[in-house]
Amino acid sequence: MEACVFDLDGVLVDSEPVWEEVRRAFVAEHGGTWQPDTQSRLMGMSTGEWAGYLHELGVRLPPAEIAAGVIRQMKARYHDKGVPLMPGAAAAVARMAAAAPLGLASSSPRALIDAVLAETGLGTHFQATVSTEEVARGKPAPDGYLAAARALGIAPKRCVAVEDSSNGLRSAHAAGMRVVAIPHPVYPPAADALALAWKVLPSLDELTP
């Protein structure tokens, strides 16, 4: 291993429940209909992709306004209630940073990535961060992980990715990285996606160089 690339949502930050609550309420408020598989489909999508999908659910706003409204509410939640770090996140990041350069490949918008890293103090450990807003395709496409590897100057096959979601696991695997899966207890990945993992760990406490 020459580098480690983390996902953010569901790996370092327990944000999926917050995303679901905020987006579900936004959809209901603006005339849309939340579907049983909506949350699982949204996980890993880029901002443009999930805003377009919420519009397809019947939200009576253009996708750009949907994205802006949801992101504004997410930032407010983080500011008012704090960033909900996953157990062991800060220690795991520091532990891995002491051994190798760290990257971040996240489906969160740049504004939220920067807010989370600043408020938690984790930003000092990362040499490269990529939002799927900044690449052509969101997860499960490999674009974000490939961009992170390029920014670190390290070949993807020499990187380990840390992921939790189905789309994230597929993305990192498609990029050619070895994938460590740490499944979220509430939003576990699909079995076929989990099968792509090189290692499956129960928690961040088990993640070591």
N, CA, C and O of each residue as an XYZ file, in Angstrom:
836
protein
N       0.828     -1.196      0.000
C       0.000      0.000      0.000
C       0.859      1.242      0.000
O       1.762      1.385      0.825
N       0.576      2.147     -0.933
C       1.295      3.420     -0.965
C       0.397      4.591     -0.614
O       0.889      5.687     -0.346
N      -0.931      4.374     -0.610
C      -1.865      5.437     -0.232
C      -3.179      4.810      0.196
O      -3.495      3.676     -0.165
N      -3.934      5.572      0.971
C      -5.255      5.138      1.412
C      -6.254      6.228      1.047
O      -6.040      7.400      1.355
N      -7.345      5.841      0.390
C      -8.363      6.798     -0.038
C      -9.676      6.458      0.666
O     -10.234      5.376      0.480
N     -10.152      7.389      1.466
C     -11.380      7.185      2.222
C     -12.594      7.738      1.473
O     -12.503      8.737      0.759
N     -13.717      7.069      1.652
C     -15.016      7.677      1.403
C     -15.335      8.528      2.633
O     -14.689      8.385      3.671
N     -16.322      9.407      2.520
C     -16.681     10.271      3.646
C     -17.988      9.823      4.305
O     -18.002      9.410      5.465
N     -19.081      9.911      3.549
C     -20.395      9.598      4.112
C     -20.543      8.113      4.383
O     -20.390      7.291      3.479
N     -20.838      7.770      5.622
C     -21.027      6.379      5.994
C     -19.759      5.684      6.433
O     -19.821      4.619      7.046
N     -18.597      6.270      6.129
C     -17.318      5.720      6.557
C     -16.736      6.548      7.695
O     -16.472      6.022      8.776
N     -16.536      7.832      7.456
C     -15.998      8.720      8.486
C     -17.091      9.508      9.202
O     -16.965      9.828     10.384
N     -18.152      9.812      8.483
C     -19.251     10.593      9.060
C     -20.536      9.773      8.970
O     -20.860      9.231      7.914
N     -21.260      9.687     10.073
C     -22.517      8.944     10.081
C     -23.625      9.854      9.542
O     -24.573     10.211     10.242
N     -23.460     10.205      8.285
C     -24.314     11.216      7.665
C     -25.499     10.649      6.905
O     -26.433     11.383      6.582
N     -25.476      9.342      6.611
C     -26.577      8.804      5.810
C     -27.942      9.006      6.472
O     -28.896      9.342      5.771
N     -28.082      8.815      7.805
C     -29.379      9.119      8.409
C     -29.773     10.582      8.261
O     -30.951     10.901      8.105
N     -28.776     11.477      8.312
C     -29.069     12.906      8.168
C     -29.479     13.219      6.731
O     -30.456     13.931      6.501
N     -28.727     12.683      5.763
C     -29.089     12.855      4.356
C     -30.511     12.361      4.100
O     -31.305     13.036      3.445
N     -30.821     11.174      4.627
C     -32.148     10.612      4.381
C     -33.236     11.496      4.989
O     -34.245     11.775      4.342
N     -33.032     11.933      6.220
C     -34.035     12.771      6.882
C     -34.252     14.083      6.133
O     -35.388     14.498      5.905
N     -33.147     14.730      5.753
C     -33.243     16.031      5.086
C     -33.868     15.887      3.700
O     -34.767     16.649      3.344
N     -33.398     14.916      2.918
C     -33.920     14.777      1.555
C     -35.355     14.250      1.552
O     -36.162     14.663      0.719
N     -35.675     13.354      2.465
C     -37.044     12.838      2.540
C     -38.020     13.983      2.859
O     -39.082     14.087      2.245
N     -37.653     14.835      3.820
C     -38.513     15.964      4.173
C     -38.618     16.958      3.022
O     -39.682     17.524      2.776
N     -37.504     17.165      2.319
C     -37.501     18.106      1.198
C     -38.420     17.609      0.092
O     -39.183     18.385     -0.484
N     -38.347     16.318     -0.202
C     -39.209     15.729     -1.233
C     -40.679     15.894     -0.858
O     -41.490     16.299     -1.690
N     -41.025     15.583      0.386
C     -42.414     15.698      0.829
C     -42.900     17.137      0.788
O     -44.039     17.407      0.407
N     -42.028     18.061      1.184
C     -42.403     19.475      1.240
C     -42.680     20.053     -0.139
O     -43.485     20.972     -0.289
N     -42.002     19.504     -1.149
C     -42.101     20.084     -2.491
C     -42.850     19.180     -3.475
O     -42.638     19.262     -4.684
N     -43.718     18.326     -2.956
C     -44.654     17.613     -3.821
C     -44.196     16.303     -4.399
O     -44.888     15.737     -5.245
N     -43.043     15.793     -3.972
C     -42.554     14.531     -4.499
C     -43.011     13.348     -3.682
O     -43.665     13.511     -2.652
N     -42.665     12.144     -4.142
C     -43.035     10.913     -3.457
C     -41.788     10.057     -3.246
O     -41.174      9.591     -4.206
N     -41.425      9.857     -1.995
C     -40.261      9.035     -1.636
C     -40.595      7.569     -1.869
O     -41.645      7.093     -1.438
N     -39.708      6.855     -2.547
C     -39.936      5.448     -2.867
C     -39.169      4.542     -1.898
O     -38.199      4.985     -1.282
N     -39.591      3.274     -1.755
C     -38.906      2.373     -0.821
C     -37.405      2.216     -1.082
O     -36.631      2.022     -0.145
N     -36.993      2.298     -2.345
C     -35.577      2.106     -2.663
C     -34.827      3.419     -2.877
O     -33.681      3.412     -3.325
N     -35.465      4.539     -2.562
C     -34.855      5.835     -2.870
C     -33.522      6.027     -2.162
O     -32.546      6.418     -2.802
N     -33.450      5.764     -0.850
C     -32.220      6.014     -0.117
C     -31.071      5.182     -0.656
O     -29.968      5.699     -0.828
N     -31.305      3.907     -0.926
C     -30.219      3.055     -1.425
C     -29.763      3.509     -2.803
O     -28.579      3.413     -3.124
N     -30.682      4.000     -3.614
C     -30.306      4.475     -4.947
C     -29.499      5.772     -4.869
O     -28.609      6.005     -5.687
N     -29.810      6.607     -3.889
C     -29.137      7.895     -3.772
C     -27.700      7.774     -3.284
O     -26.867      8.621     -3.608
N     -27.398      6.745     -2.517
C     -26.071      6.624     -1.909
C     -24.991      6.494     -2.989
O     -25.001      5.561     -3.792
N     -24.066      7.451     -2.984
C     -22.984      7.443     -3.953
C     -23.194      8.339     -5.160
O     -22.248      8.623     -5.894
N     -24.440      8.792     -5.375
C     -24.690      9.671     -6.516
C     -24.012     11.026     -6.325
O     -23.863     11.501     -5.199
N     -23.605     11.638     -7.427
C     -23.098     13.002     -7.375
C     -24.256     13.957     -7.124
O     -25.422     13.572     -7.207
N     -23.923     15.207     -6.817
C     -24.955     16.208     -6.517
C     -25.931     16.362     -7.676
O     -27.145     16.363     -7.471
N     -25.411     16.491     -8.882
C     -26.280     16.651    -10.036
C     -27.172     15.451    -10.266
O     -28.330     15.586    -10.661
N     -26.614     14.260    -10.012
C     -27.376     13.036    -10.215
C     -28.513     12.909     -9.212
O     -29.644     12.611     -9.597
N     -28.228     13.135     -7.906
C     -29.312     12.960     -6.937
C     -30.345     14.084     -7.017
O     -31.524     13.862     -6.742
N     -29.911     15.278     -7.389
C     -30.885     16.369     -7.557
C     -31.823     16.069     -8.722
O     -33.024     16.327     -8.646
N     -31.263     15.522     -9.802
C     -32.092     15.131    -10.935
C     -33.045     14.015    -10.581
O     -34.188     13.996    -11.038
N     -32.572     13.071     -9.758
C     -33.428     11.958     -9.350
C     -34.581     12.441     -8.464
O     -35.713     11.985     -8.625
N     -34.306     13.356     -7.536
C     -35.374     13.888     -6.693
C     -36.400     14.656     -7.528
O     -37.593     14.647     -7.223
N     -35.929     15.313     -8.574
C     -36.852     15.992     -9.493
C     -37.769     14.966    -10.168
O     -38.959     15.216    -10.354
N     -37.203     13.813    -10.529
C     -37.997     12.753    -11.155
C     -39.027     12.173    -10.184
O     -40.035     11.612    -10.612
N     -38.779     12.305     -8.884
C     -39.732     11.825     -7.885
C     -40.919     12.778     -7.724
O     -41.845     12.513     -6.958
N     -40.872     13.885     -8.455
C     -41.996     14.804     -8.435
C     -41.752     16.111     -7.729
O     -42.681     16.902     -7.565
N     -40.519     16.368     -7.300
C     -40.225     17.640     -6.651
C     -40.388     18.769     -7.671
O     -39.805     18.737     -8.754
N     -41.192     19.762     -7.299
C     -41.558     20.813     -8.256
C     -40.556     21.968     -8.241
O     -40.930     23.127     -8.063
N     -39.293     21.637     -8.428
C     -38.235     22.632     -8.519
C     -37.209     22.136     -9.528
O     -37.072     20.927     -9.714
N     -36.479     23.047    -10.191
C     -35.379     22.611    -11.056
C     -34.298     21.914    -10.224
O     -34.128     22.238     -9.049
N     -33.567     20.964    -10.813
C     -32.529     20.251    -10.059
C     -31.530     21.170     -9.353
O     -31.114     20.878     -8.232
N     -31.146     22.258     -9.983
C     -30.175     23.164     -9.339
C     -30.724     23.734     -8.042
O     -29.987     23.873     -7.065
N     -32.011     24.066     -8.021
C     -32.624     24.591     -6.799
C     -32.805     23.499     -5.754
O     -32.698     23.758     -4.555
N     -33.078     22.280     -6.207
C     -33.171     21.151     -5.280
C     -31.831     20.947     -4.572
O     -31.775     20.823     -3.348
N     -30.764     20.914     -5.355
C     -29.433     20.716     -4.783
C     -29.095     21.819     -3.788
O     -28.628     21.539     -2.684
N     -29.327     23.053     -4.168
C     -28.992     24.178     -3.300
C     -29.775     24.114     -1.995
O     -29.225     24.370     -0.923
N     -31.056     23.773     -2.085
C     -31.888     23.721     -0.890
C     -31.481     22.620      0.064
O     -31.408     22.842      1.273
N     -31.212     21.431     -0.464
C     -30.817     20.312      0.380
C     -29.452     20.569      1.014
O     -29.273     20.331      2.209
N     -28.497     21.049      0.235
C     -27.154     21.322      0.762
C     -27.214     22.393      1.845
O     -26.515     22.293      2.853
N     -28.032     23.406      1.648
C     -28.186     24.464      2.654
C     -28.705     23.874      3.977
O     -28.237     24.247      5.053
N     -29.661     22.964      3.887
C     -30.196     22.351      5.096
C     -29.186     21.410      5.757
O     -29.128     21.327      6.983
N     -28.392     20.703      4.950
C     -27.356     19.834      5.502
C     -26.303     20.649      6.258
O     -25.911     20.276      7.363
N     -25.850     21.744      5.677
C     -24.863     22.596      6.338
C     -25.418     23.144      7.649
O     -24.701     23.232      8.645
N     -26.696     23.510      7.643
C     -27.320     24.026      8.858
C     -27.362     22.959      9.952
O     -27.119     23.250     11.123
N     -27.672     21.720      9.560
C     -27.710     20.630     10.539
C     -26.328     20.405     11.153
O     -26.201     20.248     12.367
N     -25.295     20.389     10.310
C     -23.942     20.189     10.820
C     -23.530     21.333     11.736
O     -22.881     21.119     12.760
N     -23.910     22.544     11.362
C     -23.536     23.716     12.167
C     -24.262     23.712     13.506
O     -23.662     24.005     14.540
N     -25.553     23.380     13.490
C     -26.369     23.461     14.696
C     -26.150     22.283     15.636
O     -26.143     22.455     16.855
N     -25.972     21.082     15.075
C     -25.915     19.876     15.900
C     -24.551     19.185     15.886
O     -24.358     18.182     16.574
N     -23.606     19.714     15.107
C     -22.290     19.109     15.028
C     -22.218     18.017     13.971
O     -23.244     17.515     13.512
N     -21.005     17.654     13.592
C     -20.781     16.613     12.587
C     -20.755     15.258     13.288
O     -19.934     15.046     14.180
N     -21.637     14.336     12.903
C     -21.702     13.032     13.584
C     -20.641     12.062     13.072
O     -20.907     11.276     12.163
N     -19.452     12.113     13.643
C     -18.382     11.210     13.219
C     -18.726      9.770     13.573
O     -19.348      9.497     14.599
N     -18.310      8.859     12.706
C     -18.449      7.438     13.007
C     -17.509      7.081     14.163
O     -16.464      7.715     14.314
N     -17.855      6.082     14.981
C     -16.959      5.671     16.062
C     -15.578      5.294     15.527
O     -15.450      4.515     14.584
N     -14.567      5.859     16.144
C     -13.198      5.535     15.762
C     -12.675      6.274     14.552
O     -11.556      6.007     14.112
N     -13.451      7.202     13.994
C     -13.041      7.862     12.744
C     -11.776      8.690     12.907
O     -10.841      8.551     12.118
N     -11.735      9.546     13.915
C     -10.581     10.435     14.080
C      -9.307      9.631     14.307
O      -8.264      9.943     13.734
N      -9.388      8.600     15.141
C      -8.205      7.785     15.425
C      -7.757      7.011     14.199
O      -6.558      6.876     13.953
N      -8.711      6.500     13.426
C      -8.358      5.729     12.229
C      -7.666      6.603     11.190
O      -6.677      6.192     10.583
N      -8.187      7.803     10.989
C      -7.571      8.717     10.023
C      -6.149      9.061     10.454
O      -5.229      9.026      9.638
N      -5.965      9.390     11.719
C      -4.628      9.729     12.208
C      -3.686      8.537     12.086
O      -2.523      8.701     11.718
N      -4.176      7.345     12.391
C      -3.369      6.122     12.323
C      -2.911      5.844     10.890
O      -1.747      5.516     10.658
N      -3.824      5.975      9.939
C      -3.473      5.712      8.546
C      -2.587      6.812      7.977
O      -1.692      6.541      7.176
N      -2.835      8.059      8.391
C      -2.025      9.179      7.890
C      -0.579      9.067      8.325
O       0.312      9.564      7.637
N      -0.329      8.425      9.452
C       1.041      8.241      9.920
C       1.795      7.224      9.080
O       3.023      7.152      9.139
N       1.066      6.436      8.298
C       1.693      5.366      7.515
C       1.764      5.659      6.029
O       2.649      5.148      5.343
N       0.840      6.479      5.514
C       0.768      6.690      4.066
C      -0.017      7.959      3.768
O      -0.778      8.430      4.613
N       0.164      8.525      2.553
C      -0.643      9.673      2.162
C      -2.127      9.292      2.093
O      -2.475      8.178      1.701
N      -2.985     10.226      2.477
C      -4.426      9.977      2.464
C      -5.123     10.834      1.413
O      -4.788     12.000      1.203
N      -6.116     10.206      0.754
C      -7.003     10.925     -0.139
C      -8.438     10.724      0.314
O      -8.729      9.881      1.162
N      -9.324     11.514     -0.269
C     -10.751     11.414      0.016
C     -11.495     11.465     -1.304
O     -11.263     12.360     -2.117
N     -12.395     10.502     -1.525
C     -13.220     10.482     -2.733
C     -14.668     10.397     -2.281
O     -15.148      9.328     -1.906
N     -15.359     11.525     -2.319
C     -16.682     11.618     -1.717
C     -17.744     12.036     -2.710
O     -17.479     12.777     -3.656
N     -18.956     11.546     -2.478
C     -20.096     11.988     -3.276
C     -20.708     13.268     -2.732
O     -21.584     13.852     -3.370
N     -20.266     13.710     -1.574
C     -20.772     14.965     -1.023
C     -20.319     16.138     -1.888
O     -19.274     16.070     -2.535
N     -21.105     17.210     -1.899
C     -20.669     18.422     -2.604
C     -19.454     19.037     -1.914
O     -19.235     18.833     -0.720
N     -18.676     19.782     -2.672
C     -17.460     20.387     -2.147
C     -17.726     21.213     -0.891
O     -16.930     21.185      0.048
N     -18.830     21.941     -0.866
C     -19.131     22.797      0.290
C     -19.254     21.976      1.568
O     -18.800     22.412      2.626
N     -19.861     20.799      1.485
C     -20.022     19.966      2.672
C     -18.729     19.250      3.044
O     -18.421     19.103      4.227
N     -17.971     18.804      2.045
C     -16.672     18.186      2.340
C     -15.802     19.157      3.124
O     -15.247     18.802      4.164
N     -15.683     20.380      2.626
C     -14.827     21.368      3.280
C     -15.340     21.709      4.675
O     -14.551     21.896      5.601
N     -16.667     21.789      4.826
C     -17.241     22.103      6.138
C     -16.950     20.992      7.143
O     -16.573     21.267      8.282
N     -17.126     19.732      6.724
C     -16.880     18.599      7.613
C     -15.413     18.533      8.017
O     -15.101     18.371      9.197
N     -14.517     18.657      7.053
C     -13.089     18.545      7.348
C     -12.611     19.685      8.241
O     -11.739     19.490      9.088
N     -13.179     20.870      8.055
C     -12.788     22.013      8.882
C     -13.333     21.880     10.305
O     -12.606     22.114     11.270
N     -14.591     21.512     10.438
C     -15.217     21.459     11.754
C     -14.691     20.311     12.606
O     -14.664     20.410     13.833
N     -14.272     19.217     11.960
C     -13.768     18.064     12.710
C     -12.258     18.092     12.897
O     -11.721     17.354     13.724
N     -11.576     18.930     12.140
C     -10.122     18.973     12.203
C      -9.445     17.866     11.423
O      -8.222     17.737     11.475
N     -10.214     17.061     10.698
C      -9.631     15.945      9.940
C      -8.916     16.403      8.673
O      -8.103     15.665      8.116
N      -9.212     17.601      8.222
C      -8.667     18.071      6.956
C      -7.152     18.110      6.911
O      -6.569     17.995      5.833
N      -6.500     18.268      8.050
C      -5.041     18.356      8.081
C      -4.372     17.043      7.673
O      -3.190     17.027      7.329
N      -5.129     15.941      7.712
C      -4.545     14.631      7.407
C      -4.621     14.261      5.924
O      -3.976     13.304      5.498
N      -5.397     15.004      5.136
C      -5.643     14.602      3.747
C      -4.831     15.449      2.776
O      -4.832     16.678      2.840
N      -4.135     14.753      1.869
C      -3.340     15.444      0.855
C      -4.140     15.720     -0.416
O      -3.740     16.557     -1.225
N      -5.253     15.035     -0.601
C      -6.086     15.247     -1.793
C      -7.526     14.913     -1.445
O      -7.803     13.892     -0.815
N      -8.436     15.778     -1.859
C      -9.864     15.503     -1.670
C     -10.590     15.763     -2.988
O     -10.311     16.734     -3.691
N     -11.525     14.871     -3.302
C     -12.268     14.957     -4.563
C     -13.754     14.824     -4.271
O     -14.173     13.910     -3.561
N     -14.544     15.730     -4.814
C     -15.994     15.607     -4.803
C     -16.439     15.104     -6.169
O     -15.854     15.469     -7.190
N     -17.475     14.263     -6.191
C     -17.950     13.803     -7.484
C     -18.590     14.925     -8.293
O     -18.894     14.738     -9.471
N     -18.802     16.099     -7.670
C     -19.173     17.287     -8.440
C     -18.075     17.654     -9.436
O     -18.340     18.285    -10.459
N     -16.849     17.255     -9.130
C     -15.679     17.699     -9.878
C     -15.223     16.703    -10.940
O     -14.209     16.922    -11.603
N     -15.961     15.617    -11.102
C     -15.639     14.622    -12.125
C     -16.873     14.382    -12.981
O     -17.968     14.836    -12.649
N     -16.690     13.670    -14.079
C     -17.779     13.507    -15.042
C     -18.921     12.655    -14.504
O     -20.090     12.933    -14.771
N     -18.575     11.606    -13.739
C     -19.601     10.661    -13.290
C     -19.437     10.356    -11.814
O     -18.321     10.265    -11.302
N     -20.579     10.198    -11.129
C     -20.549      9.811     -9.731
C     -20.395      8.308     -9.575
O     -20.374      7.571    -10.561
N     -20.288      7.861     -8.335
C     -20.229      6.436     -8.046
C     -21.544      5.785     -8.495
O     -22.602      6.385     -8.302
N     -21.521      4.590     -9.083
C     -20.472      3.562     -9.059
C     -19.384      3.692    -10.124
O     -18.501      2.837    -10.192
N     -19.419      4.733    -10.955
C     -18.313      4.945    -11.891
C     -17.032      5.216    -11.089
O     -17.109      5.706     -9.962
N     -15.872      4.909    -11.646
C     -14.620      5.023    -10.894
C     -14.011      6.421    -10.881
O     -12.947      6.618    -10.293
N     -14.662      7.394    -11.516
C     -14.048      8.696    -11.769
C     -13.466      9.364    -10.520
O     -12.344      9.869    -10.555
N     -14.221      9.370     -9.419
C     -13.757     10.048     -8.208
C     -12.511      9.416     -7.632
O     -11.587     10.121     -7.225
N     -12.473      8.101     -7.593
C     -11.288      7.417     -7.058
C     -10.086      7.578     -7.985
O      -8.957      7.724     -7.517
N     -10.317      7.553     -9.274
C      -9.210      7.770    -10.206
C      -8.644      9.187    -10.054
O      -7.430      9.383    -10.112
N      -9.520     10.162     -9.860
C      -9.073     11.538     -9.680
C      -8.273     11.690     -8.390
O      -7.280     12.417     -8.355
N      -8.701     11.006     -7.333
C      -7.966     11.075     -6.074
C      -6.571     10.473     -6.222
O      -5.596     11.026     -5.713
N      -6.475      9.338     -6.921
C      -5.168      8.717     -7.139
C      -4.253      9.631     -7.953
O      -3.067      9.766     -7.652
N      -4.827     10.264     -9.001
C      -4.022     11.205     -9.796
C      -3.526     12.352     -8.943
O      -2.370     12.761     -9.062
N      -4.388     12.881     -8.079
C      -3.991     14.012     -7.238
C      -2.893     13.617     -6.250
O      -2.039     14.432     -5.899
N      -2.925     12.369     -5.809
C      -1.882     11.889     -4.906
C      -0.607     11.512     -5.644
O       0.459     11.403     -5.038
N      -0.717     11.311     -6.959
C       0.424     10.899     -7.752
C       0.790      9.441     -7.555
O       1.955      9.069     -7.687
N      -0.200      8.610     -7.238
C       0.029      7.196     -6.964
C      -0.929      6.361     -7.806
O      -2.112      6.687     -7.905
N      -0.430      5.290     -8.411
C      -1.265      4.442     -9.253
C      -2.406      3.840     -8.442
O      -2.205      3.443     -7.295
N      -3.606      3.766     -9.026
C      -4.743      3.195     -8.287
C      -4.474      1.812     -7.711
O      -4.933      1.504     -6.611
N      -3.743      0.978     -8.431
C      -3.494     -0.383     -7.947
C      -2.610     -0.406     -6.709
O      -2.499     -1.434     -6.042
N      -1.976      0.734     -6.395
C      -1.159      0.844     -5.193
C      -1.909      1.542     -4.060
O      -1.330      1.870     -3.024
N      -3.216      1.765     -4.275
C      -4.047      2.429     -3.272
C      -5.038      1.448     -2.659
O      -5.498      0.511     -3.312
N      -5.350      1.682     -1.412
C      -6.441      0.986     -0.735
C      -7.568      1.984     -0.525
O      -7.332      3.103     -0.071
N      -8.785      1.587     -0.851
C      -9.959      2.426     -0.629
C     -10.755      1.888      0.544
O     -10.806      0.678      0.768
N     -11.377      2.790      1.292
C     -12.203      2.397      2.438
C     -13.627      2.853      2.151
O     -13.884      4.050      2.019
N     -14.551      1.904      2.055
C     -15.913      2.194      1.600
C     -16.959      1.471      2.441
O     -16.651      0.547      3.193
N     -18.212      1.922      2.290
C     -19.321      1.276      3.009
C     -20.490      0.921      2.106
O     -21.170     -0.075      2.355
N     -20.744      1.704      1.065
C     -21.975      1.544      0.282
C     -21.759      0.689     -0.957
O     -20.627      0.476     -1.392
N     -22.852      0.208     -1.513
C     -22.778     -0.598     -2.734
C     -22.123      0.183     -3.863
O     -21.192     -0.308     -4.502
N     -22.606      1.399     -4.111
C     -22.049      2.193     -5.203
C     -20.594      2.556     -4.944
O     -19.793      2.601     -5.878
N     -20.246      2.814     -3.698
C     -18.868      3.141     -3.370
C     -17.927      1.967     -3.576
O     -16.834      2.132     -4.119
N     -18.343      0.787     -3.148
C     -17.530     -0.409     -3.342
C     -17.312     -0.685     -4.827
O     -16.205     -1.020     -5.249
N     -18.364     -0.543     -5.604
C     -18.244     -0.761     -7.051
C     -17.322      0.278     -7.681
O     -16.549     -0.043     -8.584
N     -17.400      1.513     -7.212
C     -16.575      2.595     -7.757
C     -15.097      2.346     -7.512
O     -14.291      2.398     -8.441
N     -14.742      2.078     -6.269
C     -13.332      1.871     -5.928
C     -12.773      0.623     -6.609
O     -11.629      0.619     -7.063
N     -13.577     -0.429     -6.678
C     -13.136     -1.655     -7.350
C     -12.918     -1.406     -8.835
O     -11.946     -1.891     -9.414
N     -13.828     -0.644     -9.456
C     -13.691     -0.335    -10.879
C     -12.456      0.517    -11.151
O     -11.895      0.470    -12.245
N     -12.035      1.293    -10.156
C     -10.826      2.111    -10.307
C      -9.551      1.286    -10.209
O      -8.463      1.786    -10.495
N      -9.680      0.020     -9.805
C      -8.517     -0.842     -9.688
C      -7.873     -0.840     -8.319
O      -6.763     -1.347     -8.158
N      -8.557     -0.273     -7.319
C      -8.011     -0.243     -5.965
C      -8.419     -1.488     -5.192
O      -9.436     -2.111     -5.494
N      -7.627     -1.842     -4.200
C      -8.053     -2.846     -3.236
C      -9.024     -2.150     -2.288
O      -8.754     -1.054     -1.798
N     -10.142     -2.795     -2.042
C     -11.206     -2.132     -1.289
C     -11.401     -2.792      0.069
O     -11.625     -3.998      0.164
N     -11.313     -1.979      1.113
C     -11.666     -2.411      2.456
C     -13.095     -1.949      2.713
O     -13.384     -0.754      2.666
N     -13.978     -2.890      2.983
C     -15.381     -2.566      3.245
C     -15.627     -2.531      4.746
O     -15.240     -3.439      5.481
N     -16.281     -1.457      5.184
C     -16.749     -1.363      6.566
C     -18.243     -1.073      6.469
O     -18.639      0.093      6.474
N     -19.076     -2.099      6.382
C     -20.497     -1.894      6.135
C     -21.178     -1.071      7.222
O     -20.941     -1.274      8.413
N     -22.027     -0.141      6.796
C     -22.803      0.645      7.746
C     -23.859     -0.272      8.362
O     -24.489     -1.047      7.643
N     -24.064     -0.198      9.679
C     -25.011     -1.121     10.321
C     -26.463     -0.920      9.908
O     -27.262     -1.854      9.980
N     -26.812      0.288      9.477
C     -28.205      0.574      9.099
C     -28.406      0.500      7.587
O     -29.483      0.136      7.115
N     -27.362      0.847      6.834
C     -27.443      0.869      5.369
C     -26.382     -0.073      4.781
O     -25.440      0.399      4.145
N     -26.513     -1.383      4.976
C     -25.484     -2.311      4.489
C     -25.476     -2.388      2.968
O     -26.505     -2.182      2.325
N     -24.314     -2.683      2.395
C     -24.231     -2.818      0.937
C     -24.869     -4.114      0.463
O     -25.080     -5.048      1.238
N     -25.171     -4.145     -0.831
C     -25.704     -5.370     -1.440
C     -24.622     -6.451     -1.431
O     -23.427     -6.157     -1.450
N     -25.067     -7.698     -1.401
C     -24.133     -8.819     -1.307
C     -23.158     -8.858     -2.474
O     -21.981     -9.164     -2.284
N     -23.637     -8.550     -3.692
C     -22.742     -8.605     -4.842
C     -21.685     -7.515     -4.778
O     -20.563     -7.715     -5.243
N     -22.025     -6.359     -4.205
C     -21.043     -5.290     -4.055
C     -20.036     -5.630     -2.968
O     -18.837     -5.405     -3.131
N     -20.523     -6.172     -1.861
C     -19.628     -6.546     -0.769
C     -18.633     -7.614     -1.208
O     -17.513     -7.675     -0.701
N     -19.044     -8.447     -2.146
C     -18.163     -9.502     -2.640
C     -16.939     -8.946     -3.377
O     -15.962     -9.666     -3.583
N     -16.986     -7.676     -3.773
C     -15.860     -7.056     -4.461
C     -14.755     -6.626     -3.496
O     -13.647     -6.301     -3.921
N     -15.059     -6.626     -2.208
C     -14.097     -6.131     -1.220
C     -12.920     -7.078     -1.067
O     -13.069     -8.297     -1.150
N     -11.753     -6.500     -0.842
C     -10.539     -7.264     -0.553
C     -10.571     -7.734      0.896
O     -10.194     -8.866      1.197
N     -11.028     -6.848      1.802
C     -11.195     -7.165      3.212
C     -12.524     -6.563      3.675
O     -12.935     -5.511      3.185
N     -13.186     -7.223      4.608
C     -14.391     -6.693      5.243
C     -14.111     -6.582      6.736
O     -13.753     -7.565      7.384
N     -14.278     -5.373      7.278
C     -13.997     -5.122      8.690
C     -15.272     -4.703      9.415
O     -16.158     -4.103      8.806
N     -15.375     -5.007     10.697
C     -16.571     -4.642     11.447
C     -16.634     -3.171     11.848
O     -17.717     -2.638     12.087
N     -15.468     -2.510     11.923
C     -15.449     -1.106     12.362
C     -14.135     -0.459     11.971
O     -13.188     -1.128     11.558
N     -14.099      0.859     12.111
C     -12.862      1.594     11.835
C     -11.750      1.252     12.820
O     -10.574      1.436     12.507
N     -12.101      0.761     13.996
C     -11.076      0.377     14.962
C     -10.179     -0.736     14.445
O      -9.040     -0.883     14.886
N     -10.709     -1.533     13.489
C      -9.937     -2.646     12.935
C      -9.080     -2.226     11.738
O      -8.310     -3.033     11.217
N      -9.205     -0.985     11.303
C      -8.448     -0.510     10.138
C      -7.058     -0.074     10.573
O      -6.899      0.909     11.296
N      -6.057     -0.818     10.123
C      -4.671     -0.516     10.501
C      -3.772     -0.603      9.274
O      -4.101     -1.300      8.315
N      -2.648      0.092      9.295
C      -1.703     -0.048      8.173
C      -1.254     -1.472      7.945
O      -0.463     -1.733      7.039
